[in-house]
Amino acid sequence: MSIIPFLVGIVFIAIHFLANVLIPSGKMNRIKWFSFSGGLAVSYVFVYLLPTLHKEQTNIDEPYRHLTMESEIYFVGLLGVVVFFGIQIIIRQNYISHVSSFWSVIMFYALYNALVSYVVLSFEVSGIQAIFYCFAIGLHFIAVAHDMWREFPQEYNKYGRYILAVGIVLGWLFALTTDLTPLFKSIIFAFVSGAMLFTVFKHELPSEKEAHFPTFAAAVVIYSFITMSLKFFFEW
């Protein structure tokens, strides 16, 4: 197994420890940063993530192929959206205290981190694709972690970032100690993709009042161009 996925994981851990200092402090700079991050995340979803889901669907092998209708992997992705959205609703509707809300949210995203970490290791991304993956998911993690830090600043600095880092490590361990079939790996990837769709549009897509559209559009164009160029030259 390549060492590159481990390096990607270390970057992810560092992001959670530094989320409160990576975002610019000035209001306009912060708006532009989130607009850029949101544009990049949307581009990543439509230009890389969804095509990869299609690839996973078409790669289903025998004896399962006769059971497929060319949509099952997408349905698993839909389940990822529904489950993560439902859990968030349950957490918010059963609010007891600030502390209990923090622990519910942080454990929820520790599980999310573990799933993403498992996908990175089990699919063994390498080379320039690893850099691409690290940049896209890294910005996504910054946005999610910063939202939690902003809502629970003291708790996040004291406990939250460590728990999120543990989630990444648990994903590593699961990938190293289990040998799942390609079908089950595809199912996990699809579920994580659905969860990522939900978190991208919840945490990274800025509202109209807090968006800088030229920066958002530039991020979409630049990242889409780079992604399609890399996919063309390296046949991802």
C-alpha positions as a printed Julia matrix, in Angstrom:
236×3 Matrix{Float64}:
   0.0     0.0     0.0
   1.31    3.43   -0.95
   2.35    5.9     1.73
   0.55    8.74   -0.08
  -2.92    8.03    1.38
  -1.35    8.2     4.85
   0.13   11.61    4.03
  -3.29   12.75    2.81
  -4.75   11.6     6.13
  -2.12   13.56    8.08
  -3.08   16.67    6.13
  -6.73   16.05    7.04
  -5.82   15.76   10.72
  -3.79   18.98   10.59
  -6.75   20.77    9.0
  -8.97   19.94   11.98
  -6.38   21.28   14.39
  -5.95   24.52   12.43
  -9.51   25.17   11.22
  -9.94   28.22   13.46
  -6.85   29.96   12.03
  -6.99   28.99    8.35
 -10.01   31.2     7.55
  -9.22   34.91    6.92
 -10.39   37.2     9.71
 -11.54   40.16    7.53
 -15.21   39.98    6.51
 -14.7    40.47    2.76
 -11.72   38.12    2.63
 -13.73   35.54    4.55
 -16.67   35.89    2.14
 -14.34   35.45   -0.85
 -12.68   32.46    0.79
 -15.99   30.68    1.39
 -17.19   31.6    -2.1
 -14.03   30.09   -3.59
 -14.33   27.0    -1.39
 -18.01   26.64   -2.29
 -17.34   26.95   -6.01
 -14.58   24.38   -5.81
 -16.77   21.98   -3.82
 -19.66   22.23   -6.28
 -17.27   21.65   -9.17
 -15.77   18.63   -7.38
 -19.23   17.12   -6.88
 -20.4    17.45  -10.48
 -17.15   16.95  -12.39
 -15.48   14.25  -10.29
 -17.72   12.72   -7.65
 -20.84   11.95   -9.72
 -18.85   10.56  -12.7
 -16.95    8.35  -10.26
 -20.27    7.07   -8.91
 -21.24    6.17  -12.48
 -17.94    4.36  -12.92
 -18.52    2.36   -9.73
 -21.96    1.38  -11.01
 -20.61    0.15  -14.34
 -17.79   -1.77  -12.62
 -20.14   -4.08  -10.74
 -19.02   -7.62  -11.59
 -20.66  -10.99  -11.69
 -22.52  -12.57   -9.95
 -24.16   -9.27   -9.02
 -24.5    -7.72  -12.47
 -27.77   -9.51  -13.26
 -29.28   -7.87  -10.15
 -28.49   -4.31  -11.23
 -30.66   -1.77  -13.0
 -27.87    0.8   -13.53
 -29.07    2.85  -10.57
 -28.34    0.95   -7.35
 -25.12    2.8    -6.52
 -26.92    6.11   -6.99
 -29.64    4.88   -4.64
 -27.02    4.14   -1.99
 -25.75    7.7    -2.48
 -29.31    8.93   -1.96
 -29.46    6.94    1.27
 -26.3     8.74    2.39
 -28.06   12.09    1.91
 -31.21   10.93    3.7
 -29.4     9.33    6.65
 -27.08   12.28    7.28
 -29.91   14.8     6.88
 -32.13   12.76    9.19
 -29.46   12.48   11.87
 -28.92   16.25   11.8
 -32.67   16.84   12.2
 -32.81   14.41   15.13
 -29.88   16.17   16.81
 -31.46   19.61   16.4
 -35.0    18.58   17.4
 -33.83   16.76   20.51
 -31.75   19.68   21.78
 -31.18   19.36   25.51
 -28.22   21.61   26.19
 -25.31   23.28   24.43
 -22.95   20.56   25.67
 -25.16   17.65   24.58
 -25.64   19.25   21.18
 -21.87   19.56   20.78
 -21.24   15.91   21.64
 -23.96   14.74   19.27
 -22.61   16.82   16.37
 -18.96   15.96   16.99
 -19.6    12.19   17.17
 -21.69   12.44   14.02
 -18.85   14.08   12.09
 -16.23   11.77   13.61
 -18.12    8.93   11.91
 -18.17   10.96    8.69
 -14.39   11.48    8.94
 -13.85    7.77    9.49
 -15.84    6.91    6.36
 -13.97    9.45    4.22
 -10.64    8.23    5.6
 -11.57    4.64    4.78
 -12.45    5.58    1.2
  -9.1     7.36    0.73
  -7.1     4.38    1.97
  -9.17    1.58    0.46
  -9.14    3.11   -3.03
  -5.39    3.83   -2.73
  -5.32    7.18   -4.48
  -1.8     8.13   -5.51
   0.29   10.67   -7.37
  -1.36   13.77   -8.76
  -4.8    12.29   -8.09
  -3.94   12.21   -4.37
  -2.96   15.89   -4.48
  -6.2    16.69   -6.26
  -8.2    14.69   -3.72
  -6.36   16.21   -0.77
  -6.99   19.76   -1.99
 -10.7    19.26   -2.68
 -11.54   17.27    0.45
  -9.18   19.41    2.54
 -11.1    22.59    1.75
 -14.31   20.71    2.44
 -13.02   19.64    5.86
 -11.93   23.21    6.63
 -15.44   24.51    5.98
 -17.1    21.8     8.09
 -14.59   22.09   10.94
 -14.78   25.89   10.93
 -18.57   25.76   11.24
 -18.25   23.52   14.3
 -15.54   25.74   15.79
 -17.71   28.82   15.24
 -20.71   27.17   16.95
 -18.76   25.45   19.75
 -15.43   27.37   20.02
 -14.34   26.24   23.49
 -15.57   22.67   23.18
 -14.08   22.28   19.69
 -10.61   23.45   20.77
 -10.68   21.35   23.94
 -12.21   18.1    22.64
 -13.69   18.34   19.17
 -10.61   18.5    16.98
  -9.08   15.51   18.76
 -12.22   13.42   18.31
 -12.41   14.31   14.61
  -8.76   13.32   14.24
  -9.5    10.0    15.96
 -12.26    9.45   13.41
  -9.69    9.71   10.6
  -7.37    7.26   12.36
 -10.23    4.77   12.86
 -10.93    4.94    9.14
  -7.26    4.12    8.5
  -7.37    1.14   10.86
 -10.56   -0.2     9.31
  -9.05    0.01    5.82
  -5.86   -1.74    6.99
  -7.54   -4.56    8.9
 -10.41   -5.41    6.56
 -10.49   -6.7     3.01
 -13.92   -5.94    1.63
 -15.08   -6.98   -1.81
 -15.1    -4.37   -4.59
 -18.91   -4.31   -4.4
 -18.94   -3.39   -0.71
 -16.23   -0.79   -1.3
 -18.4     0.73   -4.01
 -21.38    0.77   -1.63
 -19.35    2.57    1.05
 -18.03    5.03   -1.54
 -21.57    5.74   -2.75
 -22.87    6.26    0.81
 -19.99    8.61    1.63
 -20.6    10.46   -1.63
 -24.21   11.06   -0.64
 -23.13   12.28    2.78
 -20.6    14.56    1.11
 -23.25   15.98   -1.21
 -25.31   16.89    1.83
 -22.43   18.46    3.75
 -21.17   20.39    0.7
 -24.51   22.08    0.13
 -25.08   22.6     3.85
 -21.67   23.92    4.9
 -19.88   25.17    1.79
 -22.4    26.71   -0.59
 -22.64   30.32    0.66
 -25.95   32.14    0.96
 -26.76   34.98   -1.44
 -25.97   37.59    1.23
 -22.59   36.07    2.06
 -21.42   35.15   -1.44
 -18.97   36.82   -3.8
 -20.24   35.47   -7.1
 -17.17   36.34   -9.28
 -14.96   34.38   -6.89
 -17.45   31.51   -6.79
 -17.72   31.37  -10.6
 -13.94   31.61  -11.03
 -13.45   28.66   -8.67
 -15.99   26.59  -10.62
 -14.35   27.36  -13.99
 -10.76   26.89  -12.82
 -11.32   23.68  -10.87
 -13.57   22.17  -13.55
 -10.97   22.91  -16.23
  -8.17   21.4   -14.14
 -10.24   18.33  -13.26
 -11.31   17.59  -16.83
  -7.76   18.15  -18.08
  -6.31   15.74  -15.52
  -9.0    13.15  -16.27
  -8.21   13.45  -19.98
  -4.42   13.18  -19.67
  -4.28   10.61  -16.85
  -7.45    8.66  -17.75
  -8.93    8.73  -14.27
